[in-house]
Amino acid sequence: MLDHVAAALQRWRGLQIVQLVQVKFVQPLLPDQLAELLLESRAERFVFEIRRDKQLIASGLIVAGLPESASAA
């Protein structure tokens, strides 16, 4: 699931996860199940929720930054 959060953040803002401040997994997500990812910006941090049928299955707070290759340029 965190891979999907990282990919969405990269597509949306061109950023990568620098730190996982808080992550909570409430329920499992099976391979054949669909879920919705909600990602919200809060200053230098991002809050995410993953929901399946409106039920929270994971949430967290992450710090993001430019990919290393972009920050070295």
N, C-alpha and C positions, 0 to 999 in steps of 0.2 A: 504494500500500500504506500509506503514512503517513497518508493520509486515513482509512483504516479504523482505524488505531491511535488517531488523534485522536477519532474518533466513538465508539469503544469506551470510551475513557477518560472522555469526556463522559457517556455513559450510565451507566457504572459508578460514578464518583466525582463527577461534576459539575465536572470540571476540564478545563483546556485545556493543551496543550503550550506550555511557556514556552521550553524549550531542548532541542535535540537534542544530547546529550552525545556519543553515539556511535551510529552506524548503519552496519550492514554488510549489503550485498546480496550473497548468495552465488550465487543462481540467479534467472533471470527467472520471473515468473508471467504466463502468457498470459491473455488476457481470458476464455476459456472454462474455465479451470482453477479448481478450488476449493482453498481453503487454510484452515488453522486458525490463529487468533490466540490466543496465550497472553500474558496481561498480569499481571504480579506487582508488588505494592507492596514497596518497600524504603525505608522512612523517607520522605524527601521526593522520592525518585526512583522511577521505574518501569522495569522491565525488560520487554521484549517479545520474543517469537519468533513468526515466521510459518513454518508448516510445511505442506508439501504431501506427502501420503502418508508422513508421519513424517520426511521429509527437510527439513532446515533450509534455508529460502530467504532469510530476512532476520532480523536481530536488532538490538537496540539498547537504549540507556539514555537515558531522557528525564527532564527535570525538568518538573513540572506545577504549575499554580496555578489559582486561581479565575479565571473569565472576567472581562475588564475591566469589563463592565457590573455584575457581582456585587460586585467589589471596590470600585467607586466608590460603591456604595449605603451 
